Structures are given as structure tokens and as C-alpha cells.
Amino acid sequence: MFHVRTQTKKNGQVALPFMLLIGSILIEIAIAGALMMYFYGSSRLAERLYARAGAVANTGIKTAIMNISRDKEYVSGSCLPTSTITTNSDSASVLVCKTDTTELDSYVYTISSIGIAGGRQKKMEATVNVNKITGKVEVTSILERQVE
């Protein structure tokens, strides 16, 4: 009798492992891209929160300077109790202290403002001179300090 030989194809044996390898590489690239976007987005959020905290701290400084320019004897003792300024979800704690300098005929106000936005904090300090006689207000410095 006849013996029939059939050819067996060996072409598809490598296809499954190859497809699994390519698939796993694509999944790793997708995961790496997602992580990069997450970290990039969170760092941008932190930058925005620090900028908002700085803006609200600056608002606290400007508000205190405005109050001082309206009343040159704004602080009756050495320091006012800490006041809070709130804008939307951000806030600033403002402390105003006064030093009387008799030799210069002026008051020296020190304003400290800590702005808080989304858990991020920024501290700004300003020094303001106010002439006792004329009431002229002169801002000598506005500096950013490290929050303690």
C-alpha cells in the first residue's frame, strides 16, 4: 500500500511568543508614559500652588500696607494679633509689628505674611517706614522668607 506523506508546517510555532514579547513591550511603554504624565502633572500642580500661595501672601502684605497708609498709628502696641485674609480656597496669616524710632521721627512697621494654598506655604516679609509728622509711607523692602 501507499504511504502518504503530509508535510507539517512549522511556520507558526514562533508567532505566539513573539506576539507576547511585542505586547509586553508595548504595555511597558504605555505604563512608562502614564507615569511620566502623572509626575509632570503633579509637579505643574505644585508650581501653581506655590504661585497661588505667593500671590495670597503678597495680598496680605499689600492689605497691611494699605491699612498703614490710612492710619499711621495702625498698631497701638508693639504687634497686632495675627489676622487672616481669605480668597477663594487660599488664605494668608498676617502679623504687623511696629517699632518707634525717635531719632528718625518715624515708625518702622514689619509685616509678615504666610500664604497657604492647597497645603503649600510661602512666607513674605515687608518693612515699611512711616513718617510721624507727614504720614509719608515708604516701603523699604519686600522679601520672600523660608517658612519655619
Phi and psi in radians as a Rosetta constraint file:
Dihedral C 1 N 2 CA 2 C 2 CIRCULARHARMONIC -1.523 0.35
Dihedral N 2 CA 2 C 2 N 3 CIRCULARHARMONIC 2.462 0.35
Dihedral C 2 N 3 CA 3 C 3 CIRCULARHARMONIC -1.846 0.35
Dihedral N 3 CA 3 C 3 N 4 CIRCULARHARMONIC 2.062 0.35
Dihedral C 3 N 4 CA 4 C 4 CIRCULARHARMONIC -1.671 0.35
Dihedral N 4 CA 4 C 4 N 5 CIRCULARHARMONIC 2.197 0.35
Dihedral C 4 N 5 CA 5 C 5 CIRCULARHARMONIC -1.723 0.35
Dihedral N 5 CA 5 C 5 N 6 CIRCULARHARMONIC 2.287 0.35
Dihedral C 5 N 6 CA 6 C 6 CIRCULARHARMONIC -1.962 0.35
Dihedral N 6 CA 6 C 6 N 7 CIRCULARHARMONIC 2.450 0.35
Dihedral C 6 N 7 CA 7 C 7 CIRCULARHARMONIC -1.455 0.35
Dihedral N 7 CA 7 C 7 N 8 CIRCULARHARMONIC 2.299 0.35
Dihedral C 7 N 8 CA 8 C 8 CIRCULARHARMONIC -1.687 0.35
Dihedral N 8 CA 8 C 8 N 9 CIRCULARHARMONIC 2.317 0.35
Dihedral C 8 N 9 CA 9 C 9 CIRCULARHARMONIC -1.517 0.35
Dihedral N 9 CA 9 C 9 N 10 CIRCULARHARMONIC 2.337 0.35
Dihedral C 9 N 10 CA 10 C 10 CIRCULARHARMONIC -1.982 0.35
Dihedral N 10 CA 10 C 10 N 11 CIRCULARHARMONIC 0.301 0.35
Dihedral C 10 N 11 CA 11 C 11 CIRCULARHARMONIC -1.327 0.35
Dihedral N 11 CA 11 C 11 N 12 CIRCULARHARMONIC -0.534 0.35
Dihedral C 11 N 12 CA 12 C 12 CIRCULARHARMONIC -1.609 0.35
Dihedral N 12 CA 12 C 12 N 13 CIRCULARHARMONIC 0.036 0.35
Dihedral C 12 N 13 CA 13 C 13 CIRCULARHARMONIC -1.242 0.35
Dihedral N 13 CA 13 C 13 N 14 CIRCULARHARMONIC -0.443 0.35
Dihedral C 13 N 14 CA 14 C 14 CIRCULARHARMONIC -1.623 0.35
Dihedral N 14 CA 14 C 14 N 15 CIRCULARHARMONIC -0.221 0.35
Dihedral C 14 N 15 CA 15 C 15 CIRCULARHARMONIC -1.099 0.35
Dihedral N 15 CA 15 C 15 N 16 CIRCULARHARMONIC -0.790 0.35
Dihedral C 15 N 16 CA 16 C 16 CIRCULARHARMONIC -1.114 0.35
Dihedral N 16 CA 16 C 16 N 17 CIRCULARHARMONIC -0.921 0.35
Dihedral C 16 N 17 CA 17 C 17 CIRCULARHARMONIC -1.070 0.35
Dihedral N 17 CA 17 C 17 N 18 CIRCULARHARMONIC -0.633 0.35
Dihedral C 17 N 18 CA 18 C 18 CIRCULARHARMONIC -1.124 0.35
Dihedral N 18 CA 18 C 18 N 19 CIRCULARHARMONIC -0.763 0.35
Dihedral C 18 N 19 CA 19 C 19 CIRCULARHARMONIC -1.155 0.35
Dihedral N 19 CA 19 C 19 N 20 CIRCULARHARMONIC -0.663 0.35
Dihedral C 19 N 20 CA 20 C 20 CIRCULARHARMONIC -1.125 0.35
Dihedral N 20 CA 20 C 20 N 21 CIRCULARHARMONIC -0.705 0.35
Dihedral C 20 N 21 CA 21 C 21 CIRCULARHARMONIC -1.112 0.35
Dihedral N 21 CA 21 C 21 N 22 CIRCULARHARMONIC -0.839 0.35
Dihedral C 21 N 22 CA 22 C 22 CIRCULARHARMONIC -1.109 0.35
Dihedral N 22 CA 22 C 22 N 23 CIRCULARHARMONIC -0.731 0.35
Dihedral C 22 N 23 CA 23 C 23 CIRCULARHARMONIC -1.091 0.35
Dihedral N 23 CA 23 C 23 N 24 CIRCULARHARMONIC -0.749 0.35
Dihedral C 23 N 24 CA 24 C 24 CIRCULARHARMONIC -1.179 0.35
Dihedral N 24 CA 24 C 24 N 25 CIRCULARHARMONIC -0.619 0.35
Dihedral C 24 N 25 CA 25 C 25 CIRCULARHARMONIC -1.135 0.35
Dihedral N 25 CA 25 C 25 N 26 CIRCULARHARMONIC -0.744 0.35
Dihedral C 25 N 26 CA 26 C 26 CIRCULARHARMONIC -1.123 0.35
Dihedral N 26 CA 26 C 26 N 27 CIRCULARHARMONIC -0.678 0.35
Dihedral C 26 N 27 CA 27 C 27 CIRCULARHARMONIC -1.152 0.35
Dihedral N 27 CA 27 C 27 N 28 CIRCULARHARMONIC -0.702 0.35
Dihedral C 27 N 28 CA 28 C 28 CIRCULARHARMONIC -1.099 0.35
Dihedral N 28 CA 28 C 28 N 29 CIRCULARHARMONIC -0.716 0.35
Dihedral C 28 N 29 CA 29 C 29 CIRCULARHARMONIC -1.112 0.35
Dihedral N 29 CA 29 C 29 N 30 CIRCULARHARMONIC -0.722 0.35
Dihedral C 29 N 30 CA 30 C 30 CIRCULARHARMONIC -1.134 0.35
Dihedral N 30 CA 30 C 30 N 31 CIRCULARHARMONIC -0.736 0.35
Dihedral C 30 N 31 CA 31 C 31 CIRCULARHARMONIC -1.138 0.35
Dihedral N 31 CA 31 C 31 N 32 CIRCULARHARMONIC -0.765 0.35
Dihedral C 31 N 32 CA 32 C 32 CIRCULARHARMONIC -1.074 0.35
Dihedral N 32 CA 32 C 32 N 33 CIRCULARHARMONIC -0.722 0.35
Dihedral C 32 N 33 CA 33 C 33 CIRCULARHARMONIC -1.116 0.35
Dihedral N 33 CA 33 C 33 N 34 CIRCULARHARMONIC -0.713 0.35
Dihedral C 33 N 34 CA 34 C 34 CIRCULARHARMONIC -1.137 0.35
Dihedral N 34 CA 34 C 34 N 35 CIRCULARHARMONIC -0.725 0.35
Dihedral C 34 N 35 CA 35 C 35 CIRCULARHARMONIC -1.130 0.35
Dihedral N 35 CA 35 C 35 N 36 CIRCULARHARMONIC -0.714 0.35
Dihedral C 35 N 36 CA 36 C 36 CIRCULARHARMONIC -1.088 0.35
Dihedral N 36 CA 36 C 36 N 37 CIRCULARHARMONIC -0.747 0.35
Dihedral C 36 N 37 CA 37 C 37 CIRCULARHARMONIC -1.155 0.35
Dihedral N 37 CA 37 C 37 N 38 CIRCULARHARMONIC -0.644 0.35
Dihedral C 37 N 38 CA 38 C 38 CIRCULARHARMONIC -1.111 0.35
Dihedral N 38 CA 38 C 38 N 39 CIRCULARHARMONIC -0.865 0.35
Dihedral C 38 N 39 CA 39 C 39 CIRCULARHARMONIC -1.162 0.35
Dihedral N 39 CA 39 C 39 N 40 CIRCULARHARMONIC -0.648 0.35
Dihedral C 39 N 40 CA 40 C 40 CIRCULARHARMONIC -1.126 0.35
Dihedral N 40 CA 40 C 40 N 41 CIRCULARHARMONIC -0.769 0.35
Dihedral C 40 N 41 CA 41 C 41 CIRCULARHARMONIC -1.145 0.35
Dihedral N 41 CA 41 C 41 N 42 CIRCULARHARMONIC -0.706 0.35
Dihedral C 41 N 42 CA 42 C 42 CIRCULARHARMONIC -1.228 0.35
Dihedral N 42 CA 42 C 42 N 43 CIRCULARHARMONIC -0.587 0.35
Dihedral C 42 N 43 CA 43 C 43 CIRCULARHARMONIC -1.221 0.35
Dihedral N 43 CA 43 C 43 N 44 CIRCULARHARMONIC -0.637 0.35
Dihedral C 43 N 44 CA 44 C 44 CIRCULARHARMONIC -1.168 0.35
Dihedral N 44 CA 44 C 44 N 45 CIRCULARHARMONIC -0.645 0.35
Dihedral C 44 N 45 CA 45 C 45 CIRCULARHARMONIC -1.121 0.35
Dihedral N 45 CA 45 C 45 N 46 CIRCULARHARMONIC -0.753 0.35
Dihedral C 45 N 46 CA 46 C 46 CIRCULARHARMONIC -1.076 0.35
Dihedral N 46 CA 46 C 46 N 47 CIRCULARHARMONIC -0.713 0.35
Dihedral C 46 N 47 CA 47 C 47 CIRCULARHARMONIC -1.082 0.35
Dihedral N 47 CA 47 C 47 N 48 CIRCULARHARMONIC -0.753 0.35
Dihedral C 47 N 48 CA 48 C 48 CIRCULARHARMONIC -1.136 0.35
Dihedral N 48 CA 48 C 48 N 49 CIRCULARHARMONIC -0.696 0.35
Dihedral C 48 N 49 CA 49 C 49 CIRCULARHARMONIC -1.152 0.35
Dihedral N 49 CA 49 C 49 N 50 CIRCULARHARMONIC -0.711 0.35
Dihedral C 49 N 50 CA 50 C 50 CIRCULARHARMONIC -1.121 0.35
Dihedral N 50 CA 50 C 50 N 51 CIRCULARHARMONIC -0.663 0.35
Dihedral C 50 N 51 CA 51 C 51 CIRCULARHARMONIC -1.140 0.35
Dihedral N 51 CA 51 C 51 N 52 CIRCULARHARMONIC -0.728 0.35
Dihedral C 51 N 52 CA 52 C 52 CIRCULARHARMONIC -1.147 0.35
Dihedral N 52 CA 52 C 52 N 53 CIRCULARHARMONIC -0.692 0.35
Dihedral C 52 N 53 CA 53 C 53 CIRCULARHARMONIC -1.112 0.35
Dihedral N 53 CA 53 C 53 N 54 CIRCULARHARMONIC -0.701 0.35
Dihedral C 53 N 54 CA 54 C 54 CIRCULARHARMONIC -1.137 0.35
Dihedral N 54 CA 54 C 54 N 55 CIRCULARHARMONIC -0.677 0.35
Dihedral C 54 N 55 CA 55 C 55 CIRCULARHARMONIC -1.164 0.35
Dihedral N 55 CA 55 C 55 N 56 CIRCULARHARMONIC -0.731 0.35
Dihedral C 55 N 56 CA 56 C 56 CIRCULARHARMONIC -1.269 0.35
Dihedral N 56 CA 56 C 56 N 57 CIRCULARHARMONIC -0.560 0.35
Dihedral C 56 N 57 CA 57 C 57 CIRCULARHARMONIC -1.147 0.35
Dihedral N 57 CA 57 C 57 N 58 CIRCULARHARMONIC -0.711 0.35
Dihedral C 57 N 58 CA 58 C 58 CIRCULARHARMONIC -1.130 0.35
Dihedral N 58 CA 58 C 58 N 59 CIRCULARHARMONIC -0.641 0.35
Dihedral C 58 N 59 CA 59 C 59 CIRCULARHARMONIC -1.083 0.35
Dihedral N 59 CA 59 C 59 N 60 CIRCULARHARMONIC -0.706 0.35
Dihedral C 59 N 60 CA 60 C 60 CIRCULARHARMONIC -1.083 0.35
Dihedral N 60 CA 60 C 60 N 61 CIRCULARHARMONIC -0.729 0.35
Dihedral C 60 N 61 CA 61 C 61 CIRCULARHARMONIC -1.100 0.35
Dihedral N 61 CA 61 C 61 N 62 CIRCULARHARMONIC -0.850 0.35
Dihedral C 61 N 62 CA 62 C 62 CIRCULARHARMONIC -1.118 0.35
Dihedral N 62 CA 62 C 62 N 63 CIRCULARHARMONIC -0.652 0.35
Dihedral C 62 N 63 CA 63 C 63 CIRCULARHARMONIC -1.129 0.35
Dihedral N 63 CA 63 C 63 N 64 CIRCULARHARMONIC -0.747 0.35
Dihedral C 63 N 64 CA 64 C 64 CIRCULARHARMONIC -1.133 0.35
Dihedral N 64 CA 64 C 64 N 65 CIRCULARHARMONIC -0.707 0.35
Dihedral C 64 N 65 CA 65 C 65 CIRCULARHARMONIC -1.110 0.35
Dihedral N 65 CA 65 C 65 N 66 CIRCULARHARMONIC -0.694 0.35
Dihedral C 65 N 66 CA 66 C 66 CIRCULARHARMONIC -1.099 0.35
Dihedral N 66 CA 66 C 66 N 67 CIRCULARHARMONIC -0.745 0.35
Dihedral C 66 N 67 CA 67 C 67 CIRCULARHARMONIC -1.141 0.35
Dihedral N 67 CA 67 C 67 N 68 CIRCULARHARMONIC -0.664 0.35
Dihedral C 67 N 68 CA 68 C 68 CIRCULARHARMONIC -1.167 0.35
Dihedral N 68 CA 68 C 68 N 69 CIRCULARHARMONIC -0.691 0.35
Dihedral C 68 N 69 CA 69 C 69 CIRCULARHARMONIC -1.200 0.35
Dihedral N 69 CA 69 C 69 N 70 CIRCULARHARMONIC -0.460 0.35
Dihedral C 69 N 70 CA 70 C 70 CIRCULARHARMONIC -1.323 0.35
Dihedral N 70 CA 70 C 70 N 71 CIRCULARHARMONIC -0.612 0.35
Dihedral C 70 N 71 CA 71 C 71 CIRCULARHARMONIC -2.434 0.35
Dihedral N 71 CA 71 C 71 N 72 CIRCULARHARMONIC 1.892 0.35
Dihedral C 71 N 72 CA 72 C 72 CIRCULARHARMONIC -1.174 0.35
Dihedral N 72 CA 72 C 72 N 73 CIRCULARHARMONIC -0.309 0.35
Dihedral C 72 N 73 CA 73 C 73 CIRCULARHARMONIC -1.852 0.35
Dihedral N 73 CA 73 C 73 N 74 CIRCULARHARMONIC 0.771 0.35
Dihedral C 73 N 74 CA 74 C 74 CIRCULARHARMONIC -1.001 0.35
Dihedral N 74 CA 74 C 74 N 75 CIRCULARHARMONIC -0.673 0.35
Dihedral C 74 N 75 CA 75 C 75 CIRCULARHARMONIC -1.822 0.35
Dihedral N 75 CA 75 C 75 N 76 CIRCULARHARMONIC 2.125 0.35
Dihedral C 75 N 76 CA 76 C 76 CIRCULARHARMONIC -1.411 0.35
Dihedral N 76 CA 76 C 76 N 77 CIRCULARHARMONIC -0.674 0.35
Dihedral C 76 N 77 CA 77 C 77 CIRCULARHARMONIC -1.710 0.35
Dihedral N 77 CA 77 C 77 N 78 CIRCULARHARMONIC -2.458 0.35
Dihedral C 77 N 78 CA 78 C 78 CIRCULARHARMONIC -1.542 0.35
Dihedral N 78 CA 78 C 78 N 79 CIRCULARHARMONIC -0.647 0.35
Dihedral C 78 N 79 CA 79 C 79 CIRCULARHARMONIC -2.482 0.35
Dihedral N 79 CA 79 C 79 N 80 CIRCULARHARMONIC 2.553 0.35
Dihedral C 79 N 80 CA 80 C 80 CIRCULARHARMONIC -1.469 0.35
Dihedral N 80 CA 80 C 80 N 81 CIRCULARHARMONIC 2.665 0.35
Dihedral C 80 N 81 CA 81 C 81 CIRCULARHARMONIC -1.085 0.35
Dihedral N 81 CA 81 C 81 N 82 CIRCULARHARMONIC 2.657 0.35
Dihedral C 81 N 82 CA 82 C 82 CIRCULARHARMONIC -1.082 0.35
Dihedral N 82 CA 82 C 82 N 83 CIRCULARHARMONIC 2.260 0.35
Dihedral C 82 N 83 CA 83 C 83 CIRCULARHARMONIC -1.898 0.35
Dihedral N 83 CA 83 C 83 N 84 CIRCULARHARMONIC 2.752 0.35
Dihedral C 83 N 84 CA 84 C 84 CIRCULARHARMONIC -2.100 0.35
Dihedral N 84 CA 84 C 84 N 85 CIRCULARHARMONIC 2.322 0.35
Dihedral C 84 N 85 CA 85 C 85 CIRCULARHARMONIC -1.986 0.35
Dihedral N 85 CA 85 C 85 N 86 CIRCULARHARMONIC 2.259 0.35
Dihedral C 85 N 86 CA 86 C 86 CIRCULARHARMONIC -2.088 0.35
Dihedral N 86 CA 86 C 86 N 87 CIRCULARHARMONIC 2.289 0.35
Dihedral C 86 N 87 CA 87 C 87 CIRCULARHARMONIC -2.281 0.35
Dihedral N 87 CA 87 C 87 N 88 CIRCULARHARMONIC 2.048 0.35
Dihedral C 87 N 88 CA 88 C 88 CIRCULARHARMONIC 0.929 0.35
Dihedral N 88 CA 88 C 88 N 89 CIRCULARHARMONIC -2.028 0.35
Dihedral C 88 N 89 CA 89 C 89 CIRCULARHARMONIC -1.788 0.35
Dihedral N 89 CA 89 C 89 N 90 CIRCULARHARMONIC 0.048 0.35
Dihedral C 89 N 90 CA 90 C 90 CIRCULARHARMONIC -1.787 0.35
Dihedral N 90 CA 90 C 90 N 91 CIRCULARHARMONIC 2.715 0.35
Dihedral C 90 N 91 CA 91 C 91 CIRCULARHARMONIC -2.543 0.35
Dihedral N 91 CA 91 C 91 N 92 CIRCULARHARMONIC 2.806 0.35
Dihedral C 91 N 92 CA 92 C 92 CIRCULARHARMONIC -2.357 0.35
Dihedral N 92 CA 92 C 92 N 93 CIRCULARHARMONIC 2.350 0.35
Dihedral C 92 N 93 CA 93 C 93 CIRCULARHARMONIC -1.760 0.35
Dihedral N 93 CA 93 C 93 N 94 CIRCULARHARMONIC 2.136 0.35
Dihedral C 93 N 94 CA 94 C 94 CIRCULARHARMONIC -2.053 0.35
Dihedral N 94 CA 94 C 94 N 95 CIRCULARHARMONIC 2.273 0.35
Dihedral C 94 N 95 CA 95 C 95 CIRCULARHARMONIC -2.107 0.35
Dihedral N 95 CA 95 C 95 N 96 CIRCULARHARMONIC 2.197 0.35
Dihedral C 95 N 96 CA 96 C 96 CIRCULARHARMONIC -2.064 0.35
Dihedral N 96 CA 96 C 96 N 97 CIRCULARHARMONIC 2.181 0.35
Dihedral C 96 N 97 CA 97 C 97 CIRCULARHARMONIC -2.149 0.35
Dihedral N 97 CA 97 C 97 N 98 CIRCULARHARMONIC 2.597 0.35
Dihedral C 97 N 98 CA 98 C 98 CIRCULARHARMONIC -2.173 0.35
Dihedral N 98 CA 98 C 98 N 99 CIRCULARHARMONIC 2.406 0.35
Dihedral C 98 N 99 CA 99 C 99 CIRCULARHARMONIC -2.119 0.35
Dihedral N 99 CA 99 C 99 N 100 CIRCULARHARMONIC 2.306 0.35
Dihedral C 99 N 100 CA 100 C 100 CIRCULARHARMONIC -1.651 0.35
Dihedral N 100 CA 100 C 100 N 101 CIRCULARHARMONIC 2.054 0.35
Dihedral C 100 N 101 CA 101 C 101 CIRCULARHARMONIC -1.875 0.35
Dihedral N 101 CA 101 C 101 N 102 CIRCULARHARMONIC 1.829 0.35
Dihedral C 101 N 102 CA 102 C 102 CIRCULARHARMONIC -1.272 0.35
Dihedral N 102 CA 102 C 102 N 103 CIRCULARHARMONIC -0.545 0.35
Dihedral C 102 N 103 CA 103 C 103 CIRCULARHARMONIC -1.219 0.35
Dihedral N 103 CA 103 C 103 N 104 CIRCULARHARMONIC -0.443 0.35
Dihedral C 103 N 104 CA 104 C 104 CIRCULARHARMONIC -1.798 0.35
Dihedral N 104 CA 104 C 104 N 105 CIRCULARHARMONIC -0.012 0.35
Dihedral C 104 N 105 CA 105 C 105 CIRCULARHARMONIC 0.896 0.35
Dihedral N 105 CA 105 C 105 N 106 CIRCULARHARMONIC 0.803 0.35
Dihedral C 105 N 106 CA 106 C 106 CIRCULARHARMONIC -2.612 0.35
Dihedral N 106 CA 106 C 106 N 107 CIRCULARHARMONIC 2.811 0.35
Dihedral C 106 N 107 CA 107 C 107 CIRCULARHARMONIC -1.762 0.35
Dihedral N 107 CA 107 C 107 N 108 CIRCULARHARMONIC 2.486 0.35
Dihedral C 107 N 108 CA 108 C 108 CIRCULARHARMONIC -1.977 0.35
Dihedral N 108 CA 108 C 108 N 109 CIRCULARHARMONIC 2.013 0.35
Dihedral C 108 N 109 CA 109 C 109 CIRCULARHARMONIC -1.715 0.35
Dihedral N 109 CA 109 C 109 N 110 CIRCULARHARMONIC 2.370 0.35
Dihedral C 109 N 110 CA 110 C 110 CIRCULARHARMONIC -1.996 0.35
Dihedral N 110 CA 110 C 110 N 111 CIRCULARHARMONIC 2.111 0.35
Dihedral C 110 N 111 CA 111 C 111 CIRCULARHARMONIC -1.959 0.35
Dihedral N 111 CA 111 C 111 N 112 CIRCULARHARMONIC 2.225 0.35
Dihedral C 111 N 112 CA 112 C 112 CIRCULARHARMONIC -2.109 0.35
Dihedral N 112 CA 112 C 112 N 113 CIRCULARHARMONIC 2.198 0.35
Dihedral C 112 N 113 CA 113 C 113 CIRCULARHARMONIC -2.293 0.35
Dihedral N 113 CA 113 C 113 N 114 CIRCULARHARMONIC 2.234 0.35
Dihedral C 113 N 114 CA 114 C 114 CIRCULARHARMONIC -1.971 0.35
Dihedral N 114 CA 114 C 114 N 115 CIRCULARHARMONIC 1.996 0.35
Dihedral C 114 N 115 CA 115 C 115 CIRCULARHARMONIC -1.599 0.35
Dihedral N 115 CA 115 C 115 N 116 CIRCULARHARMONIC 2.396 0.35
Dihedral C 115 N 116 CA 116 C 116 CIRCULARHARMONIC -2.203 0.35
Dihedral N 116 CA 116 C 116 N 117 CIRCULARHARMONIC 2.178 0.35
Dihedral C 116 N 117 CA 117 C 117 CIRCULARHARMONIC -2.442 0.35
Dihedral N 117 CA 117 C 117 N 118 CIRCULARHARMONIC 1.977 0.35
Dihedral C 117 N 118 CA 118 C 118 CIRCULARHARMONIC 0.991 0.35
Dihedral N 118 CA 118 C 118 N 119 CIRCULARHARMONIC 0.647 0.35
Dihedral C 118 N 119 CA 119 C 119 CIRCULARHARMONIC 1.525 0.35
Dihedral N 119 CA 119 C 119 N 120 CIRCULARHARMONIC -0.161 0.35
Dihedral C 119 N 120 CA 120 C 120 CIRCULARHARMONIC -1.640 0.35
Dihedral N 120 CA 120 C 120 N 121 CIRCULARHARMONIC 2.486 0.35
Dihedral C 120 N 121 CA 121 C 121 CIRCULARHARMONIC -2.197 0.35
Dihedral N 121 CA 121 C 121 N 122 CIRCULARHARMONIC 2.541 0.35
Dihedral C 121 N 122 CA 122 C 122 CIRCULARHARMONIC -2.431 0.35
Dihedral N 122 CA 122 C 122 N 123 CIRCULARHARMONIC 2.391 0.35
Dihedral C 122 N 123 CA 123 C 123 CIRCULARHARMONIC -1.999 0.35
Dihedral N 123 CA 123 C 123 N 124 CIRCULARHARMONIC 2.342 0.35
Dihedral C 123 N 124 CA 124 C 124 CIRCULARHARMONIC -2.249 0.35
Dihedral N 124 CA 124 C 124 N 125 CIRCULARHARMONIC 2.523 0.35
Dihedral C 124 N 125 CA 125 C 125 CIRCULARHARMONIC -2.242 0.35
Dihedral N 125 CA 125 C 125 N 126 CIRCULARHARMONIC 2.478 0.35
Dihedral C 125 N 126 CA 126 C 126 CIRCULARHARMONIC -2.289 0.35
Dihedral N 126 CA 126 C 126 N 127 CIRCULARHARMONIC 2.599 0.35
Dihedral C 126 N 127 CA 127 C 127 CIRCULARHARMONIC -2.097 0.35
Dihedral N 127 CA 127 C 127 N 128 CIRCULARHARMONIC 2.251 0.35
Dihedral C 127 N 128 CA 128 C 128 CIRCULARHARMONIC -2.257 0.35
Dihedral N 128 CA 128 C 128 N 129 CIRCULARHARMONIC 2.282 0.35
Dihedral C 128 N 129 CA 129 C 129 CIRCULARHARMONIC -1.773 0.35
Dihedral N 129 CA 129 C 129 N 130 CIRCULARHARMONIC 2.341 0.35
Dihedral C 129 N 130 CA 130 C 130 CIRCULARHARMONIC -2.212 0.35
Dihedral N 130 CA 130 C 130 N 131 CIRCULARHARMONIC 2.120 0.35
Dihedral C 130 N 131 CA 131 C 131 CIRCULARHARMONIC -1.217 0.35
Dihedral N 131 CA 131 C 131 N 132 CIRCULARHARMONIC 2.279 0.35
Dihedral C 131 N 132 CA 132 C 132 CIRCULARHARMONIC -1.195 0.35
Dihedral N 132 CA 132 C 132 N 133 CIRCULARHARMONIC -0.550 0.35
Dihedral C 132 N 133 CA 133 C 133 CIRCULARHARMONIC -1.522 0.35
Dihedral N 133 CA 133 C 133 N 134 CIRCULARHARMONIC -0.957 0.35
Dihedral C 133 N 134 CA 134 C 134 CIRCULARHARMONIC -1.515 0.35
Dihedral N 134 CA 134 C 134 N 135 CIRCULARHARMONIC -0.390 0.35
Dihedral C 134 N 135 CA 135 C 135 CIRCULARHARMONIC 1.403 0.35
Dihedral N 135 CA 135 C 135 N 136 CIRCULARHARMONIC 0.185 0.35
Dihedral C 135 N 136 CA 136 C 136 CIRCULARHARMONIC -1.149 0.35
Dihedral N 136 CA 136 C 136 N 137 CIRCULARHARMONIC 2.261 0.35
Dihedral C 136 N 137 CA 137 C 137 CIRCULARHARMONIC -1.798 0.35
Dihedral N 137 CA 137 C 137 N 138 CIRCULARHARMONIC 2.225 0.35
Dihedral C 137 N 138 CA 138 C 138 CIRCULARHARMONIC -2.261 0.35
Dihedral N 138 CA 138 C 138 N 139 CIRCULARHARMONIC 2.071 0.35
Dihedral C 138 N 139 CA 139 C 139 CIRCULARHARMONIC -1.453 0.35
Dihedral N 139 CA 139 C 139 N 140 CIRCULARHARMONIC 2.018 0.35
Dihedral C 139 N 140 CA 140 C 140 CIRCULARHARMONIC -1.568 0.35
Dihedral N 140 CA 140 C 140 N 141 CIRCULARHARMONIC -0.548 0.35
Dihedral C 140 N 141 CA 141 C 141 CIRCULARHARMONIC -2.803 0.35
Dihedral N 141 CA 141 C 141 N 142 CIRCULARHARMONIC 2.564 0.35
Dihedral C 141 N 142 CA 142 C 142 CIRCULARHARMONIC -2.324 0.35
Dihedral N 142 CA 142 C 142 N 143 CIRCULARHARMONIC 2.011 0.35
Dihedral C 142 N 143 CA 143 C 143 CIRCULARHARMONIC -2.205 0.35
Dihedral N 143 CA 143 C 143 N 144 CIRCULARHARMONIC 2.644 0.35
Dihedral C 143 N 144 CA 144 C 144 CIRCULARHARMONIC -1.653 0.35
Dihedral N 144 CA 144 C 144 N 145 CIRCULARHARMONIC 2.273 0.35
Dihedral C 144 N 145 CA 145 C 145 CIRCULARHARMONIC -2.030 0.35
Dihedral N 145 CA 145 C 145 N 146 CIRCULARHARMONIC 2.882 0.35
Dihedral C 145 N 146 CA 146 C 146 CIRCULARHARMONIC -1.426 0.35
Dihedral N 146 CA 146 C 146 N 147 CIRCULARHARMONIC 2.367 0.35
Dihedral C 146 N 147 CA 147 C 147 CIRCULARHARMONIC -1.281 0.35
Dihedral N 147 CA 147 C 147 N 148 CIRCULARHARMONIC 2.284 0.35
